[in-house]
């Protein structure tokens, strides 16, 4: 019988489920992930522009 995140030990049901995350902490984590994603995209765009400028001036 499958109990998911629960096990039976000495006749008792033991909860092995991971800790729950509150809504506020989840929102804060998601906000940080969004901010980090924006920074990563900005750096990637800057690298593309820099490479484009380097290639442009190599042709001159």
N, C-alpha and C positions, 0 to 999 in steps of 0.2 A: 504494500500500500504506500503511495507517494503522498507525503505531507508537505512538500515544497520546502520551505525554510525551517520546518519544525522537525524535531526528532523526539523519540520516546526514550526516556532514560529512567529506569526504576519505576515504571508505571506513570511517570509524569511527562507532560508535553513541554519540551524545551524549545523556546523561540530563538532561532539562529538568524532571523531576518536582520538585514542591515538597519542601522539607525535611520529614522525618518528625518527628512530635511524640512524645516519650516518654510512657509511661503516667503517670508521676508528674506531669509538667507538664500533661498533659491533665486529670488529676484535680484539680490545683490550680486550673486555669482554670475547670473546671466548678463547683468549690466557690465560687469568686468570683462566677460568674454566678448561682448560686443565692442567695447572700447579697444581691447587688444586686437580684435579682427580689423578694426578701422586702421589702427597703427600699422599692422602688417601689410594691409593693402596699400597704404600711403608709401611705405618703404619700397614695396614692389614696383609701384608706379614710378617712383623717383629713380630706381635702378634702370627701368626701361627707358626713361627719358635720357638718363646719363649715357646709356649704351647707344641710343639713337644719335646723340650729339657727337659721341666719339666716332661712330661710323660715318657721320656726315662730314666731319673735318678730316677724316682719313682720305676721303675722295677728293678733297681740294688740294 
